[in-house]
């Protein structure tokens, strides 16, 4: 079996395992992370109504001038800060963390830590 295919299968299994337990509501939305090789995206999702409440990405115009490359730990930390700031403006103080099948390491960890430092309780 191809190495890349095995990695995708393992991530899909982790994703299903995590999503069984993590469910977002209006009081405590789900903070989900998506990472590609070049960018990082995070959203706060209300699973009851199926709506995205707040989002931040390394592709946002606010961050494009600050970040040279969106696929590193520094960019992920800045996305976490921006997401937490936007969430607090919208009255969201707590969230449930959905790592989306990624291991809690590197960019995913940096994003979560930065969101915590900016005032979002995870």
N, C-alpha and C positions, 0 to 999 in steps of 0.2 A: 504494500500500500504506500502511496505517495506521502512524504513527510508533511506537506502542506495540508493534505486532506485529513490526516490524523489530527493535526492541530485544530482544524476547523471543527471536527467532530467533538474533540474534547471541550472546546469552548462552548459549543452548542449544548452539551450535557451539563456543564457548569451553569450556563444561563438558565436552563430549565429548572435546575435544582435551586438556584437563588430566587427565581421568580415565583416559585411555589410559596415561598415564605414572605416575600416583600410585596406589600400592597399599599398604594398611596391613597390618601383621602384629602379633603379640602383642608382639614386641620394639620395634617402631617403628610404632605405630598411625597412622592417617590423621586429621589434624585438619581437620575440615570446618566451614565457616562458612555460616550462612544468615542473610540480613538481609532484613527487611521494612521498611516505612516507619516502624513504631513500635517494633520490637524487633530484637535480635541474639541468635543462638543459635550455640553451638559444641559440637562433639562430638569425642571421640576414638574411632575405630571400628577394630575388628579385622576386616579383610575376609576373613580365612581362616575364622573361625567365624561371621562375620556379626553380631557383637554390638557394642553401644555400651558402651565401658568407662567413660567419664567424660563428663559433659555439664555445661554451664553456660549460663545464659540470662539475659537482662535481665528475664525473667518470674519467676525464682526468688525465693522468699520472703526469702532472705538479702540479695538486692540491692534488692528493692522499696523498703525503707526508705531506702537510700542514694541510689538513682537516681530522679530525678523523671520523666525521660523516657527511654525505652529506645532511641530511634532516633538517638542522636548519638554523636560520637566518644568522649566521656567514658564513656558507658555501655559502648561496645564495649571500651574499654581495661579497664574494671573487670571485664567478663565474661572477658577474656583472662587477667587476674590470677587470678580465681577458678578458671578451668579449669586453669591451671598449678599452683595450690596443690593442687587435688584430684588432679591427675595425679601429682604428687610423692608425695602420701600413698599412692596406689595403686602406687607403685614405677615409674612411667613417667617416664623422663627425656628421651626423644627422641620426635619425631613427624615425620611427613611432612605438609606443608601442602597442603591442597586448597582453593583459593579458590572452588570451586563455580561457576565461570563468571563471577564478579564480577571487575572490574579490581582490581589490587592498589593500592588508593588509598582514602583516607578511613577509613571504619569498619573495613574489612577489614585495612588496614595497621595501624591502631591496635590492633586485637585481637591481631594477630601480634606486634607490637612489645612489647606488655604481657606476653604469654605468655613471650617471650624474656627480658624483664627479670626475671620472676618465677622463672626457672630452667629453663624448658622449652627444649630445643634443637630448633630447627626447621631 
